Amino acid sequence: MIGPNGEVVFKQVKSVPIQFFKDGLPAREQQLWHSPWGEIGICICYDLSYTRVVDRLVRLGAQALIIPTMDVTDWGRRQHELHARVAPVRAAEYGIPIFRVASSGISQLLDRHGRTMAKGTFPGQGDVLGGRMSLASRGTLPLDRVLAPLCSLVAGIFTVWLIVRAYRGPWGERANTRA
C-alpha cells in the first residue's frame, strides 16, 4: 500500500502460491494494514480461495479485505466470471466488505452481505471502480469452523460405539465368532 506521500505504508506477500506455477514463496506471516479507516486484510489473488488465509485475517480483526488479483486475459470470459464468484461468497461468509481489484478480470466492490456495490467489466483494463465501503466492526468466522470439529468428534464416538456394539452383539455379550 502506498501512502499519500508516495511511501510504502504496508506490504503483504501472497500466502498460498499457486501450485505448479513459479509463483514465489509463501508469506512468512499475515498482518493487517492498520489503515486510517480501520483494520484491513490483504489477500493476494488466489489467497481469497483459501479459507485458512481469510480465517487468519478475520481472527486478527480484519474489518474489510482488499484483494489485488492478477487474472490472465487469456483465460476468457467464463473463467473470469467463475473466479469473480469467490469474493461475494467470502464477503457474506465472513460478514466483511471486499474490494477486489483485478488486472484483467472483473473488479468488484462488495458489501458485508456479498452484495455487489460496484463492478468492473471483462477484460477490465481502463475501468474505474468506485463506491463507499462501510467497514464492519470486525469480521466473524463462519459457524462451521466451530461445528465441524464438534461434529467430527461426535461421529468418531458414534463410530467407536458401533464397532464395540458389533463386536459385543446387540445385548452386550461377546458375539459368537464360530459358525
Buried (B, 14 or more C-beta within 10 A) or exposed (E): BEEEEEEEEBEBBBBBBEEEEEBEEEBEEBBBBEBEEBBBBBBBBBBBBEBEBBBBBBEBBBBBBBBBBEBEEEBEEEBBEEBBEBBBEBBBBBBBBBBBBBBBBBBBBBBBEBEBBBBBEBBBEEBEBEBEBEBBEBBBBBEEEEEEEEEEEEEEEEEEEEEEEEEEEEEEEEEEEEE
